[in-house]
Amino acid sequence: MSLLTIDNLRVEFGSGKQAFRAVDGVSMHVKRGELIGVVGESGSGKSVSMMALMGLIDPPGQCSADQLLFDGHDLLKMDVKQRRQIIGRDVAMIFQDALTSLNPSYTIGFQIRETLKLHMNLRGAALEKRVLDLLDWVEIPAAKSRINSYPHELSGGMNQRVMIAMAISCEPKLLIADEPTTALDVTIQAQIMELLVRLQKESNMALIMISHDLAIIAEMAQRAYVMYAGQVVEQQPVPNLFDSPTHPYTKALLDAIPEHNKGARRLSALSGLVPGQYNRPQGCLLAPRCAYAQAQCHQNKPPLAQVGIAQTRCFYPLEVGS
């Protein structure tokens, strides 16, 4: 049984003819203890999909789905109070920029305490011990002396560790990491990724890693979802995704990796632009940019179909058509 099941998730901003569907029929499933990658260029709907799951889409944004199940609970049927008992405790999220996610007016210790008070009802000595244990767990040096520090007094890497400590404080069953190494240098990026993988294995929690960095997904994830213009266009186990991509967009992402362009004068790049609100193609959203597109691709929308062990949104998947 899946820990998380998302079926046909849609997120729209605006109404009527001005409405823009930022997430268009996304379906995912995540098992307990599984590490999932979600990849795609900026604007593909990765973060918005997960924010919809967390209930963080404010008006004029509108969310709908055929099914949104977490650990046997139907999130669609819950009111705000019931949902808040799960979100933040059993499902937690690490956001891209820790410095803007943390409140600059409060110490890091205060902010971690608030999470523990709300979701675990800890008080007194037990609360203080838990805060210090968390800071030690995420490898913040001299944790006792840092507990009363403000976010601006810490480095970007330390603030990201504080965010991770807050996210795992209630021992969530599912952790969502939204590009957690944004704006960090390469050495710190590697440390943060190693920390997340270690915590995920030690606590057997499911982890969804959102990234545009294919190298991170290749190294960490067991399965990956590739998103384009608000849709999942391919899903399959990570080794196969890199060895045998079935969707032209996935192939284009892999072809653009610098290591695949040694000796070339320029990096391989997909021509054209991601469709926006007013230039959505009638058929496949990738068709105007796709070298494999045929007449059917420009006229009809392809479903997400099974191709071997992969799922791909293409009438002519590469495994079959090339």
Rosetta blueprint (number, residue, H / E / L):
1 M L
2 S L
3 L L
4 L E
5 T E
6 I E
7 D E
8 N E
9 L E
10 R E
11 V E
12 E E
13 F E
14 G L
15 S L
16 G H
17 K H
18 Q H
19 A L
20 F E
21 R E
22 A E
23 V E
24 D E
25 G E
26 V E
27 S E
28 M E
29 H E
30 V E
31 K L
32 R L
33 G L
34 E L
35 L E
36 I E
37 G E
38 V E
39 V E
40 G L
41 E L
42 S L
43 G L
44 S L
45 G L
46 K H
47 S H
48 V H
49 S H
50 M H
51 M H
52 A H
53 L H
54 M H
55 G L
56 L L
57 I L
58 D L
59 P L
60 P L
61 G E
62 Q E
63 C E
64 S E
65 A L
66 D L
67 Q E
68 L E
69 L E
70 F E
71 D L
72 G L
73 H E
74 D E
75 L H
76 L H
77 K H
78 M L
79 D L
80 V H
81 K H
82 Q H
83 R H
84 R H
85 Q L
86 I L
87 I E
88 G L
89 R L
90 D L
91 V E
92 A E
93 M E
94 I E
95 F L
96 Q L
97 D L
98 A H
99 L H
100 T H
101 S H
102 L L
103 N L
104 P L
105 S L
106 Y L
107 T L
108 I H
109 G H
110 F H
111 Q H
112 I H
113 R H
114 E H
115 T H
116 L H
117 K H
118 L H
119 H H
120 M H
121 N L
122 L L
123 R L
124 G H
125 A H
126 A H
127 L H
128 E H
129 K H
130 R H
131 V H
132 L H
133 D H
134 L H
135 L H
136 D H
137 W H
138 V L
139 E L
140 I L
141 P L
142 A L
143 A H
144 K H
145 S H
146 R H
147 I L
148 N L
149 S L
150 Y L
151 P H
152 H H
153 E H
154 L L
155 S L
156 G H
157 G H
158 M H
159 N H
160 Q H
161 R H
162 V H
163 M H
164 I H
165 A H
166 M H
167 A H
168 I H
169 S L
170 C L
171 E L
172 P L
173 K L
174 L E
175 L E
176 I E
177 A E
178 D E
179 E L
180 P L
181 T L
182 T L
183 A L
184 L L
185 D L
186 V H
187 T H
188 I H
189 Q H
190 A H
191 Q H
192 I H
193 M H
194 E H
195 L H
196 L H
197 V H
198 R H
199 L H
200 Q H
201 K H
202 E H
203 S H
204 N L
205 M L
206 A E
207 L E
208 I E
209 M E
210 I E
211 S E
212 H L
213 D L
214 L H
215 A H
216 I H
217 I H
218 A H
219 E H
220 M H
221 A L
222 Q L
223 R E
224 A E
225 Y E
226 V E
227 M E
228 Y E
229 A L
230 G L
231 Q E
232 V E
233 V E
234 E E
235 Q E
236 Q E
237 P E
238 V H
239 P H
240 N H
241 L H
242 F H
243 D H
244 S L
245 P L
246 T L
247 H L
248 P H
249 Y H
250 T H
251 K H
252 A H
253 L H
254 L H
255 D H
256 A L
257 I L
258 P H
259 E H
260 H H
261 N H
262 K L
263 G L
264 A L
265 R L
266 R L
267 L L
268 S L
269 A L
270 L L
271 S L
272 G L
273 L L
274 V L
275 P L
276 G L
277 Q L
278 Y L
279 N L
280 R L
281 P L
282 Q L
283 G L
284 C L
285 L L
286 L L
287 A H
288 P H
289 R H
290 C L
291 A L
292 Y L
293 A L
294 Q L
295 A H
296 Q H
297 C H
298 H H
299 Q H
300 N L
301 K L
302 P L
303 P L
304 L L
305 A E
306 Q E
307 V E
308 G L
309 I L
310 A E
311 Q E
312 T E
313 R L
314 C L
315 F L
316 Y L
317 P L
318 L H
319 E H
320 V H
321 G H
322 S L
